[in-house]
């Protein structure tokens, strides 16, 4: 019986694991708040641990440096956003509507929170970070559209890489004031056309009011 119980518990988080997860979450949450308030340049590890109410020495049990925790915060934030905006509102939601609203919400981050968006798009490894955090959700949405016949059957990796890379470039243009307001709608139209949605229909979908976020 003991052997069975041990087998069943393999992989289950222990009390220590859960405590470590809570502490790590406190550190990343504090970092996210401080980045929003003051940016990254003047951010100090001591400020992070004070805000998180965690001992300074404990920080290094989780992260090697300020840059390490900033990378973690950005990756987690991007993944959470990508998964949220690419999740169908209903089981029968039009894949084109889903992709359009996901792109528009994602790119709009550059208008809504330019401080965080600037940090994201100008990280030295922004492209690889987007690949890790954003590609899985984007790929899932596009694959669902192809499977339903809504999108053209095409090379998913090429299409998703192009759409995500274009969104990153567009967000750079927005935070640098090289691109004016409303660019998220036009880019959503361009992306839908790349997926095989006819021009007039793509333009109509990309200009519809966004559904209320859950």
BELUR-V636630 format. One record per run of one state. SS is the DSSP state (hx for helix, st for strand, lp for the rest). FROM is the first residue (numbers start at 1). LEN is the number of residues. If there is no record, write none. Layout:
ss | from | len
SS | FROM | LEN
SS | FROM | LEN
This chain:
ss | from | len
lp | 1 | 1
hx | 2 | 8
lp | 10 | 5
hx | 15 | 24
lp | 39 | 6
hx | 45 | 8
lp | 53 | 3
hx | 56 | 6
lp | 62 | 4
hx | 66 | 20
lp | 86 | 9
hx | 95 | 18
lp | 113 | 1
hx | 114 | 8
lp | 122 | 4
hx | 126 | 8
lp | 134 | 1
hx | 135 | 13
lp | 148 | 8
hx | 156 | 20
lp | 176 | 7
hx | 183 | 12
lp | 195 | 4
hx | 199 | 8
lp | 207 | 8
